[in-house]
Each structure stands twice: as C-alpha cells, then as structure tokens.
Amino acid sequence: MSRPDLQPLEYLRSLLGILTFLAVFLLALPVIMTLVLLTLGKATNFVIRTIGPLMMKPVFAVTGITFRINRHAPPPQEPVVYIVNHSSTVDLLTLIALGLPRVRFVAKWELQYNPIFLVVGRLTGQVFIRRGDSDQAVATLQKAYRRVHRDRLSLLMAPEGSRKHPGVIGPFKKGPFRTAMDLGYSIVPIYFEGNRELSVGGSLLVRSGEAVAHFYPPIDTGDWTLDNYEHKIHEVRRKYLLWAGVEEDISPDEYGDRGIL
C-alpha cells in the first residue's frame, strides 16, 4: 500500500498541511536562531520541549489529526534512549510534538538536503548519520557520546531505520540498542498507534484521524551483553508486534543481515 485511500477533502488537507508545515518552520526559524545563538545553545532544550509541540498544533489542525500521549509508566528521571516504530510520514509530526526533555534525535543524513532541517537540526544539535555507511554512522554516534554524557542528554532513534519496510513492524537494526549499551542507558519504547493508518510509507498524503504516542516502562540494559543482546532486541520487537496486534515470528538470526544502523 503506497498511499492511503483519501477523500477529495483529505487531498486538499494534505496539501494545506504540507504548506502549513513549511510556513510554520519558516516563521519559527528566526525565533529559534535568535534563542539558540543568544543563549549559546542553552535554549535548545526549550526549543525542542516547548516550541516544537507548539509548531505542530496548526499542522494537526489543518490536517484533521488529533494527537495525544498515553503514558503507561512515569516519565524517566535519568537520560535514556527512546525508540519508536517508524512507518509513516506522520511520524515526523508526532516526534516533534512529543516535546521530550533534553533529547536529541538521531536522523538520516538526507534530511539535511532540506535547508530548513539543515539549519534547525544543526542549530539544535541533532545527530545526522549516513545509514548506508555503517562504519561512519557508528563513528558519528561515538563522537556524540561525550556531548550526550556531558549534558545528560537522551537520544531518540528508530530501530527500523526507515519508514519503508515490509510488515507493520519492520526488522530492527542493532544501532539503537548498542548505543544504549555503550551509554549505559535504559531503553524507553514509544509506540505510535494510528500513524500508519493515516499515511503509509513514503506517501506525503494523510487522512484525518487520531494518532497516539504510547510511552512504555523503561527496559534496563544493565544485563545486556554481546552474547545476548540480539535475543534482547528480538524480545523488544516482539513487544511492538504485540502492541500492533500482529502475530509474527522472526528469528533473531535475521538481525545479522540487517546491519547496525
């Protein structure tokens, strides 16, 4: 399925949503630049936690999307690695709308081809990786570890790597989990419910409806080792399949062919 089956009004809403998204970013860009530069970067967390969600409100209003957060556990008090399922263009909107405290997003390098994402991403210290070059991607992450530890930052990553993948929940790559192990962080799973139904894969077209971000309890990685972590990844993916209502059994051996990022 390459795009949702939309009514004519929703085609119009999709177009207006794209224009609204771009307009909001262009209007917010001078404010973000001023805040970050005047505070020498100290306002970055305020931008991500407060301004980001505010920017998404008009986009949701235009597209007819209702977004809410459902917490199944208290917010973590320590830095963590957040992971999310990724199968929809809507994910970008809901990620920004989360307003997570002291978080940096690990995103694909190609997002920087959009000058808005390039400027905002670099100003706010997001981590861009080349997914096609695992060695360089790992080197980029390891370079970021010092800053992440120093500033007590959390990271947000998508284990599926891309929104274009087979199945409702695609195979998980190792990168987010090795990152959590390297940093000594717990993993907090976030499951986006409804995003896939609103817009599938690479389509920019969206339908109106509800999107819900479910926050689940942290997963301690203290006992994860190089000997057992692939099995642990498989167990985490099984949780996502359960939340998605999918009965599917994929062997942990699969991850050896998926690469790290």
MARMARRO-353314 format. One line per 5 residues: number of its first residue (from 1); for each residue x, y negated, z of N, C-alpha, C. Coordinates in pm, 1 decimal, m for minus. Layout:
# residues N
NUM> X Y Z X Y Z X Y Z; ...
//
This chain:
# residues 261
1> 85.2 120.0 0.0 0.0 0.0 0.0 88.3 m124.4 0.0; 84.0 m202.7 m103.9 175.4 m316.0 m116.6 115.7 m445.9 m65.3; m13.3 m453.0 m58.3 m73.8 m575.2 m7.6 m212.0 m544.3 45.8; m260.8 m622.3 142.5 m392.9 m597.5 197.2 m501.9 m631.2 96.6; m616.2 m564.5 112.2 m731.9 m591.0 26.5 m802.3 m714.3 80.5
6> m782.7 m827.5 13.5 m830.3 m955.3 66.4 m952.5 m1005.8 m7.5; m1033.5 m1081.2 65.9 m1143.3 m1155.7 6.4 m1088.3 m1286.7 m49.4; m1159.5 m1349.3 m144.6 m1109.5 m1474.7 m204.3 m1073.1 m1580.8 m101.2; m1154.7 m1593.0 5.7 m1124.3 m1692.4 108.4 m990.5 m1663.5 174.8; m956.8 m1534.0 189.4 m831.7 m1499.9 256.7 m711.0 m1522.7 166.9
11> m729.2 m1513.0 35.4 m622.3 m1552.8 m54.9 m590.7 m1701.3 m35.3; m696.3 m1781.6 m24.5 m677.4 m1924.9 m3.1 m612.2 m1949.8 132.2; m657.9 m1877.4 233.6 m597.9 m1892.4 366.5 m450.1 m1855.1 365.9; m415.2 m1750.6 290.4 m275.7 m1709.5 282.6 m189.8 m1819.8 223.1; m237.7 m1879.1 115.1 m163.4 m1987.7 50.9 m150.5 m2106.4 145.1
16> m259.7 m2143.3 209.3 m255.3 m2255.6 302.8 m166.8 m2223.3 423.0; m166.6 m2095.1 464.1 m82.1 m2054.1 576.1 65.3 m2070.1 543.9; 104.9 m2031.0 421.9 243.8 m2046.7 379.7 282.4 m2194.8 378.0; 195.3 m2277.5 321.9 222.6 m2421.3 315.8 229.0 m2482.6 455.7; 139.5 m2437.6 543.0 140.0 m2487.6 680.9 267.2 m2447.8 753.1
21> 309.9 m2322.9 733.7 433.0 m2273.0 795.2 552.1 m2360.0 754.3; 563.7 m2386.4 624.9 673.9 m2468.5 575.9 664.5 m2611.6 627.2; 542.5 m2666.0 626.7 524.3 m2803.7 672.4 557.9 m2817.6 821.0; 516.2 m2720.2 900.3 543.7 m2724.4 1044.4 694.5 m2722.6 1069.9; 766.0 m2636.0 999.2 910.3 m2628.9 1018.1 978.8 m2757.9 974.8
26> 935.2 m2815.1 863.4 996.5 m2939.5 816.2 971.5 m3053.8 914.0; 850.6 m3057.6 971.2 819.3 m3162.8 1067.9 895.0 m3142.7 1199.2; 910.7 m3015.5 1238.5 976.0 m2987.3 1366.4 1127.9 m2995.2 1358.0; 1181.4 m2982.2 1237.9 1326.8 m2975.7 1221.9 1399.6 m3096.2 1281.0; 1355.9 m3220.4 1254.0 1426.1 m3335.5 1314.6 1420.7 m3332.8 1467.4
31> 1308.0 m3289.2 1521.7 1294.4 m3282.7 1667.9 1390.0 m3178.9 1724.5; 1394.0 m3060.8 1660.5 1481.7 m2954.0 1707.8 1627.9 m2997.2 1698.7; 1664.9 m3056.7 1585.0 1803.4 m3100.9 1567.2 1842.2 m3203.7 1672.3; 1753.0 m3298.4 1698.3 1782.4 m3403.3 1796.1 1799.5 m3345.0 1935.7; 1706.2 m3257.9 1975.3 1712.6 m3197.4 2108.7 1840.3 m3116.9 2127.9
36> 1870.4 m3031.5 2030.5 1985.6 m2942.2 2043.8 2116.4 m3019.7 2041.2; 2128.7 m3116.5 1949.1 2253.3 m3191.2 1936.5 2276.2 m3283.7 2055.7; 2169.9 m3352.7 2102.0 2185.6 m3445.6 2214.3 2218.4 m3374.1 2344.9; 2171.0 m3249.8 2357.8 2195.5 m3173.6 2481.2 2312.0 m3077.0 2466.7; 2382.9 m3087.7 2353.0 2496.9 m2998.0 2325.9 2454.8 m2851.1 2333.6
41> 2337.5 m2823.7 2281.6 2289.3 m2686.5 2273.9 2208.6 m2639.0 2392.8; 2203.2 m2719.0 2499.6 2134.9 m2673.6 2620.7 1984.1 m2667.7 2604.5; 1931.0 m2735.8 2503.1 1785.8 m2734.6 2481.6 1740.3 m2615.8 2396.8; 1834.1 m2531.6 2355.0 1799.1 m2420.1 2267.1 1692.8 m2330.4 2328.2; 1708.7 m2297.8 2455.8 1611.3 m2209.3 2519.9 1472.9 m2274.2 2526.3
46> 1468.6 m2406.1 2548.0 1340.6 m2477.5 2547.8 1276.8 m2471.9 2410.2; 1357.1 m2486.3 2305.0 1304.9 m2480.4 2168.4 1241.4 m2344.5 2141.4; 1311.8 m2236.4 2177.7 1262.4 m2101.6 2148.6 1140.7 m2067.8 2233.8; 1145.4 m2106.4 2360.8 1038.0 m2065.8 2452.3 913.2 m2152.7 2439.8; 928.2 m2281.4 2410.5 814.7 m2373.6 2414.3 776.0 m2427.1 2276.8
51> 873.2 m2479.2 2203.1 841.3 m2540.1 2074.4 800.9 m2434.1 1972.1; 871.3 m2320.4 1971.0 839.4 m2213.6 1876.1 693.2 m2171.0 1880.0; 640.9 m2132.5 1997.9 500.0 m2094.7 2005.5 404.2 m2206.6 1964.3; 437.4 m2331.4 1997.3 352.5 m2443.4 1957.9 348.0 m2457.5 1805.7; 460.5 m2430.6 1740.0 466.5 m2441.3 1595.4 377.3 m2338.9 1526.5
56> 359.1 m2224.1 1589.5 280.2 m2116.9 1527.3 129.6 m2136.3 1542.8; 87.2 m2220.1 1636.0 m56.5 m2237.4 1658.9 m130.5 m2284.9 1533.0; m84.1 m2389.2 1462.3 m156.3 m2430.2 1340.5 m150.3 m2324.6 1230.7; m42.8 m2245.8 1224.0 m32.9 m2140.8 1123.1 m137.1 m2033.4 1150.6; m149.5 m1991.9 1275.8 m251.1 m1893.4 1312.0 m391.6 m1947.9 1286.2
61> m411.6 m2075.1 1316.5 m544.5 m2134.8 1297.9 m583.9 m2133.9 1150.5; m491.1 m2168.5 1063.0 m519.4 m2175.1 919.4 m543.5 m2036.0 862.2; m464.0 m1937.5 904.3 m476.6 m1802.0 850.1 m587.2 m1720.8 916.6; m644.0 m1771.6 1024.7 m750.7 m1698.6 1092.8 m700.4 m1583.8 1177.6; m575.4 m1590.5 1221.5 m516.7 m1485.7 1304.8 m526.6 m1526.0 1451.4
66> m577.7 m1436.6 1532.2 m580.4 m1455.1 1677.2 m465.5 m1375.2 1736.7; m378.3 m1442.6 1807.4 m261.4 m1375.5 1865.3 m269.1 m1380.2 2017.2; m243.8 m1265.1 2079.6 m238.8 m1262.2 2225.6 m131.0 m1165.3 2272.8; m91.9 m1181.7 2397.0 12.4 m1098.6 2458.7 m50.7 m1014.5 2569.0; m19.5 m886.2 2569.8 m71.2 m792.8 2670.3 48.6 m730.3 2741.9
71> 66.0 m764.2 2868.8 179.8 m713.2 2945.0 139.6 m589.3 3025.1; 212.9 m481.8 3004.6 191.6 m357.6 3078.4 292.6 m343.0 3191.4; 373.5 m446.1 3210.5 473.2 m448.6 3318.3 512.1 m593.9 3341.0; 561.8 m627.2 3460.8 605.9 m764.7 3487.1 720.6 m802.6 3393.8; 736.2 m931.5 3363.4 848.3 m975.3 3280.3 981.3 m938.9 3344.7
76> 1080.3 m897.1 3266.9 1211.3 m861.1 3324.6 1279.4 m983.5 3385.3; 1348.7 m961.5 3494.9 1419.4 m1069.9 3562.8 1564.9 m1079.8 3519.0; 1615.4 m978.5 3450.7 1752.2 m975.7 3402.0 1752.7 m978.5 3249.6; 1864.9 m1015.2 3190.0 1874.2 m1008.8 3043.2 1852.1 m865.4 2993.7; 1787.2 m852.5 2878.6 1754.0 m721.4 2822.6 1771.1 m726.3 2671.2
81> 1759.9 m610.8 2608.9 1745.9 m602.9 2464.0 1600.0 m571.1 2434.9; 1528.2 m666.1 2376.8 1390.8 m641.8 2333.2 1395.7 m572.9 2196.9; 1308.4 m474.4 2177.8 1295.9 m413.3 2046.1 1149.6 m424.0 2001.5; 1128.9 m435.4 1869.9 994.4 m449.9 1815.1 978.6 m360.4 1692.9; 855.7 m314.5 1669.9 825.5 m248.0 1543.4 809.2 m353.9 1435.0
86> 846.0 m317.2 1312.2 855.5 m417.5 1204.6 800.3 m359.0 1076.1; 683.2 m405.4 1034.1 623.6 m352.3 910.5 542.2 m457.4 835.5; 555.1 m584.2 874.9 464.8 m685.2 821.6 529.7 m822.5 820.3; 491.0 m904.9 723.2 533.9 m1044.9 720.8 482.1 m1118.9 843.6; 369.5 m1076.5 896.4 311.3 m1139.8 1015.1 406.0 m1128.6 1134.7
91> 494.9 m1028.6 1133.4 588.3 m1011.2 1244.7 670.2 m1137.0 1269.9; 709.2 m1206.7 1163.7 787.9 m1329.0 1180.6 711.0 m1431.7 1263.0; 581.0 m1443.7 1234.9 498.7 m1539.9 1308.4 485.2 m1500.1 1454.8; 457.6 m1372.1 1478.8 436.5 m1327.7 1616.8 565.9 m1326.9 1696.6; 679.6 m1303.7 1630.4 807.8 m1310.8 1700.4 832.8 m1452.1 1752.2
96> 809.8 m1551.3 1667.2 829.7 m1690.1 1708.6 729.9 m1728.4 1818.1; 607.9 m1673.3 1807.8 502.1 m1708.3 1903.3 521.6 m1644.8 2040.6; 612.1 m1547.7 2052.4 631.9 m1480.7 2180.8 682.3 m1576.1 2288.9; 768.0 m1670.5 2250.8 821.2 m1764.1 2349.4 902.5 m1696.7 2457.4; 988.5 m1603.9 2419.4 1067.0 m1529.4 2517.4 1173.7 m1618.9 2580.7
101> 1199.6 m1600.2 2710.3 1301.2 m1683.4 2777.1 1442.5 m1638.1 2743.6; 1528.7 m1732.3 2714.6 1672.6 m1708.2 2698.0 1701.2 m1591.4 2603.1; 1638.1 m1594.3 2487.7 1654.0 m1485.6 2391.3 1717.3 m1537.9 2263.2; 1791.0 m1449.5 2195.9 1841.4 m1478.4 2062.6 1799.6 m1362.8 1971.2; 1759.5 m1397.6 1850.2 1712.4 m1297.6 1755.1 1829.4 m1247.2 1670.1
106> 1833.6 m1117.9 1649.4 1929.1 m1058.9 1555.7 1854.0 m1039.6 1424.6; 1890.6 m1115.0 1322.1 1813.9 m1120.5 1197.8 1902.1 m1086.6 1078.2; 1838.1 m1050.7 968.4 1911.9 m1017.8 847.9 1977.3 m1143.9 790.9; 2094.1 m1124.9 733.4 2173.5 m1234.3 678.1 2096.0 m1313.4 573.1; 2012.4 m1242.2 495.0 1944.2 m1304.6 382.0 1845.5 m1413.1 422.2
111> 1801.6 m1414.4 547.3 1710.8 m1520.6 592.1 1774.3 m1658.1 575.1; 1906.0 m1663.1 576.8 1973.7 m1791.5 565.0 1967.7 m1848.6 424.5; 1920.3 m1769.3 328.4 1902.6 m1822.9 193.8 1791.1 m1927.3 192.5; 1704.0 m1922.5 293.0 1604.5 m2027.7 313.4 1671.2 m2138.2 395.2; 1686.6 m2257.9 340.6 1761.6 m2363.1 412.2 1703.0 m2398.6 548.0
116> 1571.7 m2383.8 564.1 1511.1 m2413.8 694.7 1559.6 m2315.0 799.1; 1553.7 m2184.2 765.5 1600.1 m2082.9 859.3 1749.7 m2095.3 884.5; 1823.4 m2135.1 781.7 1968.0 m2152.9 796.7 1998.1 m2259.1 901.8; 1935.5 m2375.3 887.1 1963.0 m2485.7 979.1 1912.3 m2453.6 1119.6; 1786.0 m2411.8 1129.9 1728.4 m2383.2 1261.8 1800.9 m2266.2 1327.5
121> 1828.3 m2162.2 1250.0 1895.1 m2044.8 1305.4 2033.6 m2075.0 1357.1; 2111.0 m2150.1 1280.2 2245.9 m2183.8 1323.4 2244.8 m2280.6 1441.4; 2153.0 m2376.3 1438.9 2144.4 m2472.0 1549.7 2112.0 m2402.4 1681.6; 2024.4 m2303.4 1675.1 1977.9 m2237.6 1797.9 2054.4 m2109.8 1829.8; 2161.1 m2082.0 1755.8 2249.7 m1972.3 1792.2 2196.9 m1833.3 1766.8
126> 2111.0 m1817.2 1666.1 2065.1 m1683.4 1632.4 2178.7 m1604.0 1568.2; 2166.4 m1472.1 1570.5 2272.7 m1384.2 1521.1 2228.9 m1324.1 1387.6; 2300.1 m1357.7 1281.4 2267.9 m1306.8 1148.1 2368.3 m1197.8 1109.9; 2315.2 m1082.7 1067.6 2402.8 m970.4 1033.2 2376.1 m924.1 890.6; 2481.3 m869.2 827.8 2468.5 m810.4 693.9 2434.6 m663.3 711.2
131> 2307.3 m628.7 691.4 2264.5 m491.3 715.5 2330.3 m392.3 621.0; 2370.6 m438.2 502.2 2430.2 m347.7 405.7 2574.8 m313.4 436.4; 2635.3 m380.3 533.3 2774.4 m356.7 570.4 2778.4 m330.6 720.5; 2769.3 m202.8 758.6 2758.8 m167.6 899.8 2879.3 m213.2 979.8; 2999.6 m199.5 923.4 3120.1 m238.5 996.9 3118.2 m387.9 1028.9
136> 3081.3 m468.7 930.2 3077.3 m613.0 952.3 2963.7 m651.0 1047.2; 2850.7 m579.1 1036.7 2737.9 m606.2 1126.0 2775.9 m578.1 1270.7; 2843.3 m466.8 1292.3 2887.1 m431.4 1427.4 2987.2 m533.9 1478.5; 3078.6 m576.7 1392.6 3178.5 m677.0 1432.4 3110.5 m808.6 1471.7; 3006.7 m848.3 1397.0 2933.8 m970.6 1428.1 2866.2 m960.1 1564.7
141> 2804.9 m844.1 1591.8 2738.6 m823.8 1720.8 2839.7 m825.8 1834.5; 2951.2 m756.7 1816.3 3051.7 m751.7 1921.8 3110.0 m889.6 1949.7; 3121.9 m970.5 1846.5 3169.1 m1108.4 1864.3 3069.8 m1189.5 1946.7; 2941.4 m1157.1 1933.3 2837.0 m1230.3 2006.3 2826.1 m1185.9 2151.3; 2883.2 m1069.5 2185.4 2866.9 m1016.4 2320.9 2918.5 m1112.8 2427.8
146> 3033.7 m1177.3 2401.2 3091.8 m1267.2 2501.5 2996.0 m1381.6 2533.0; 2937.9 m1440.8 2428.6 2842.5 m1551.0 2448.5 2716.4 m1502.5 2518.3; 2668.7 m1383.6 2479.8 2547.4 m1327.1 2539.2 2566.9 m1304.4 2688.5; 2681.6 m1247.1 2726.5 2710.6 m1223.5 2868.3 2729.8 m1355.4 2942.5; 2806.0 m1445.8 2882.2 2837.3 m1573.4 2948.4 2711.6 m1652.5 2980.3
151> 2619.6 m1658.3 2885.7 2498.7 m1738.9 2901.0 2379.1 m1658.9 2951.4; 2401.1 m1531.6 2985.7 2294.4 m1444.2 3036.5 2174.3 m1444.0 2940.9; 2202.8 m1415.2 2816.2 2100.7 m1415.3 2712.3 2046.5 m1275.3 2688.9; 1921.3 m1268.1 2648.3 1863.0 m1144.5 2597.1 1874.2 m1145.1 2444.7; 1862.4 m1027.9 2385.2 1860.1 m1015.3 2239.8 1729.8 m949.9 2196.8
156> 1685.1 m981.9 2076.3 1567.7 m916.3 2019.5 1607.3 m856.1 1884.9; 1576.3 m726.0 1868.1 1617.1 m654.1 1748.0 1504.1 m563.3 1700.8; 1506.8 m528.8 1572.7 1406.7 m439.3 1513.1 1476.4 m309.8 1471.6; 1454.0 m199.1 1543.1 1525.1 m74.9 1512.2 1498.4 m19.6 1372.3; 1383.8 m52.6 1313.0 1354.5 m2.4 1178.7 1438.6 m72.3 1072.0
161> 1496.6 m187.3 1107.0 1586.9 m257.3 1016.8 1517.6 m342.1 912.7; 1407.2 m297.2 859.7 1335.7 m368.2 753.9 1186.4 m341.1 769.3; 1104.5 m435.1 719.2 960.2 m413.0 725.6 913.0 m319.7 614.5; 1000.7 m288.6 519.5 966.8 m198.2 410.0 1024.3 m61.2 440.3; 941.3 29.1 489.3 988.1 161.4 527.5 873.5 261.7 515.6
166> 904.3 389.7 505.9 798.0 490.2 499.4 731.7 507.9 635.2; 601.3 533.8 633.3 530.5 561.3 757.5 492.2 435.9 833.1; 406.7 455.5 932.0 362.2 344.1 1015.5 478.2 293.0 1102.0; 553.0 385.0 1158.5 674.0 351.9 1233.4 790.7 415.6 1158.5; 878.0 334.2 1104.4 989.3 386.3 1027.0 1095.3 450.0 1115.3
171> 1189.6 522.9 1054.6 1302.3 578.2 1131.2 1379.5 467.3 1200.6; 1428.6 497.1 1319.7 1503.6 398.8 1398.0 1653.1 410.0 1368.7; 1717.6 295.6 1352.9 1862.2 289.9 1343.0 1923.1 279.4 1482.8; 2053.0 300.4 1489.5 2118.9 310.1 1619.9 2156.9 174.5 1680.0; 2170.9 72.4 1594.4 2228.1 m54.0 1637.7 2171.9 m115.0 1764.2
176> 2038.3 m134.1 1773.9 1983.7 m196.8 1894.3 2015.1 m119.2 2022.1; 2021.9 11.6 2011.3 2042.8 96.5 2128.6 2189.8 98.9 2169.2; 2280.4 101.5 2069.1 2422.5 90.1 2100.5 2451.8 m47.3 2160.2; 2382.2 m150.7 2111.2 2400.7 m285.1 2165.9 2361.4 m289.1 2313.0; 2246.6 m229.2 2346.3 2202.4 m225.3 2486.5 2303.4 m149.8 2572.8
181> 2357.3 m39.9 2520.8 2457.3 36.7 2595.2 2584.1 m45.3 2614.9; 2629.2 m111.1 2508.2 2751.9 m191.0 2517.2 2738.0 m303.7 2618.3; 2621.2 m366.7 2621.7 2598.2 m480.3 2710.7 2560.2 m437.1 2852.5; 2522.5 m309.0 2869.1 2473.5 m262.6 2998.0 2333.2 m313.6 3027.9; 2254.6 m337.6 2922.4 2119.6 m392.3 2936.2 2014.7 m282.2 2929.1
186> 1901.5 m307.0 2991.7 1783.9 m224.0 2970.5 1718.5 m262.3 2838.7; 1633.9 m174.7 2788.0 1559.6 m199.0 2664.4 1413.7 m223.0 2699.3; 1356.3 m331.8 2648.6 1213.8 m360.2 2668.5 1142.3 m343.9 2535.1; 1057.4 m241.5 2522.1 984.2 m222.0 2396.1 866.3 m318.2 2384.9; 854.5 m381.5 2269.7 737.3 m461.8 2236.1 671.3 m395.3 2116.1
191> 543.1 m364.2 2129.4 471.0 m302.6 2018.3 371.1 m403.1 1961.8; 388.3 m436.3 1833.3 294.5 m525.8 1766.1 177.6 m443.6 1712.0; 61.9 m466.6 1769.2 m59.8 m398.2 1724.8 m138.6 m491.4 1632.2; m176.3 m441.6 1516.2 m258.7 m519.0 1423.9 m181.1 m587.2 1313.0; m52.7 m612.9 1333.5 25.7 m685.2 1232.3 25.0 m613.4 1098.3
196> 42.6 m482.7 1101.5 49.4 m404.6 977.4 m82.0 m412.7 900.3; m192.5 m414.0 972.4 m322.8 m420.5 906.8 m348.9 m558.2 845.4; m283.5 m660.6 900.3 m303.3 m796.2 849.9 m219.3 m825.5 725.9; m104.9 m757.7 715.1 m18.1 m777.8 598.9 86.8 m668.2 597.5; 92.9 m591.3 490.0 178.9 m473.4 485.2 307.4 m502.6 409.8
201> 420.3 m452.7 465.9 547.3 m454.6 395.0 591.6 m594.0 356.1; 625.3 m611.5 227.0 680.0 m737.6 180.3 577.1 m838.6 135.0; 448.9 m806.8 146.1 346.5 m898.6 98.6 341.9 m1025.6 182.8; 324.9 m1140.3 116.2 307.0 m1266.5 187.1 159.8 m1296.7 211.3; 71.9 m1211.9 158.2 m71.1 m1231.1 175.6 m115.5 m1172.7 309.5
206> m202.5 m1245.8 378.0 m250.0 m1199.3 508.2 m402.2 m1207.5 513.2; m459.6 m1123.5 595.8 m602.6 m1133.8 621.5 m623.2 m1183.2 763.6; m739.1 m1238.2 790.7 m769.5 m1285.4 925.3 m792.7 m1165.8 1016.5; m768.2 m1183.5 1143.8 m786.4 m1074.9 1239.3 m704.0 m1098.6 1363.7; m689.4 m994.3 1443.9 m620.0 m1006.2 1572.5 m485.7 m935.4 1568.4
211> m385.5 m999.5 1625.8 m253.4 m940.4 1645.4 m222.4 m944.6 1794.6; m173.3 m832.5 1846.4 m145.3 m822.3 1989.2 m1.9 m775.3 2009.5; 70.9 m844.2 2096.0 205.6 m801.6 2135.0 197.1 m733.0 2270.0; 223.9 m602.6 2272.0 222.7 m524.4 2395.4 364.5 m515.7 2451.9; 383.3 m562.3 2575.3 511.7 m551.3 2644.1 507.0 m430.7 2738.0
216> 598.8 m337.0 2717.7 601.2 m215.6 2798.7 717.3 m219.9 2897.9; 715.1 m131.0 2998.7 819.7 m134.1 3102.7 959.8 m115.2 3045.6; 1059.3 m173.8 3110.7 1198.2 m158.3 3064.6 1243.1 m12.6 3067.7; 1331.5 20.9 2975.5 1391.6 153.0 2969.7 1537.4 139.8 3011.9; 1572.9 201.7 3121.9 1708.6 193.2 3174.4 1804.1 271.4 3084.2
221> 1916.0 209.4 3047.0 2014.2 278.4 2962.6 2137.3 321.0 3043.2; 2126.4 317.1 3175.3 2241.2 348.9 3259.9 2293.5 489.7 3241.7; 2204.5 583.1 3206.1 2247.4 722.3 3189.5 2261.9 761.3 3041.8; 2259.6 661.6 2952.4 2277.4 690.2 2810.0 2425.9 707.6 2780.2; 2459.1 809.5 2703.1 2597.5 836.5 2665.0 2604.0 861.9 2514.3
226> 2724.8 869.2 2461.6 2741.1 900.2 2320.4 2692.1 1040.6 2287.0; 2681.5 1125.2 2389.6 2634.0 1261.5 2368.1 2481.9 1271.7 2363.9; 2412.5 1180.8 2435.3 2266.7 1197.2 2444.8 2187.0 1082.1 2384.8; 2253.0 977.0 2337.2 2174.9 858.5 2302.0 2089.4 877.6 2176.5; 2129.5 966.3 2084.2 2043.9 990.3 1968.4 1912.9 1055.8 2011.1
231> 1919.2 1144.3 2108.3 1796.0 1203.7 2161.7 1712.8 1097.8 2233.2; 1778.4 1007.1 2303.3 1707.7 898.5 2372.0 1636.4 808.3 2271.0; 1703.9 779.8 2158.4 1641.5 698.3 2054.1 1515.2 767.0 2003.3; 1525.5 896.8 1982.1 1410.0 974.5 1935.9 1293.6 963.8 2034.3; 1324.1 967.1 2163.8 1219.2 955.5 2265.3 1153.0 817.7 2260.9
236> 1232.4 712.7 2239.5 1175.6 577.4 2231.2 1085.3 566.3 2108.5; 1130.3 621.6 1996.3 1048.0 616.8 1874.8 917.3 692.7 1893.4; 923.7 802.3 1968.4 801.3 878.1 1996.0 700.2 792.3 2072.1; 749.2 704.4 2158.7 658.4 614.3 2229.7 587.0 523.5 2130.1; 661.0 470.2 2033.0 599.7 382.6 1933.1 496.8 458.0 1848.8
241> 527.2 582.1 1814.2 430.3 663.3 1740.1 303.9 683.9 1822.2; 320.0 707.0 1951.6 204.7 724.8 2040.3 122.6 597.5 2046.4; 188.1 482.4 2062.3 115.7 354.6 2068.2 44.8 324.8 1936.2; 103.3 372.7 1826.1 42.7 350.1 1694.5 m64.1 453.2 1661.4; m79.2 553.5 1748.9 m179.3 657.6 1724.9 m141.5 750.9 1612.3
246> m9.7 773.3 1594.5 39.0 855.9 1483.3 97.6 984.8 1538.3; 58.9 1096.3 1478.4 117.3 1225.7 1511.9 224.1 1256.8 1408.6; 350.3 1246.3 1447.7 459.5 1269.4 1354.4 580.1 1317.0 1431.7; 648.6 1415.5 1379.0 763.6 1471.1 1448.0 884.4 1465.8 1355.8; 979.1 1376.1 1387.0 1100.4 1363.4 1307.3 1218.4 1402.4 1395.2
251> 1303.3 1486.5 1344.3 1416.9 1537.1 1420.0 1515.8 1424.7 1449.5; 1577.2 1427.7 1569.7 1680.5 1329.2 1599.9 1798.0 1335.4 1502.8; 1816.3 1449.5 1434.2 1927.1 1461.1 1339.3 1917.2 1357.3 1227.9; 1795.4 1309.6 1205.2 1771.3 1211.8 1098.0 1855.6 1086.1 1113.5; 1883.0 1048.5 1238.6 1947.9 920.2 1262.3 2091.9 918.6 1213.6
256> 2151.1 1034.7 1198.4 2286.4 1037.3 1147.5 2297.8 985.5 1006.8; 2188.0 987.4 932.7 2188.8 940.5 794.3 2138.3 799.0 778.6; 2099.8 736.4 886.0 2035.0 605.6 876.3 2132.1 490.6 893.8; 2252.8 518.1 937.9 2344.4 407.3 963.7 2312.4 341.3 1095.8; 2397.2 248.5 1134.3 2378.8 189.2 1267.0 2288.4 68.9 1265.9
261> 2284.6 m8.8 1154.9 2205.9 m131.8 1153.4 2133.7 m147.5 1021.3
//
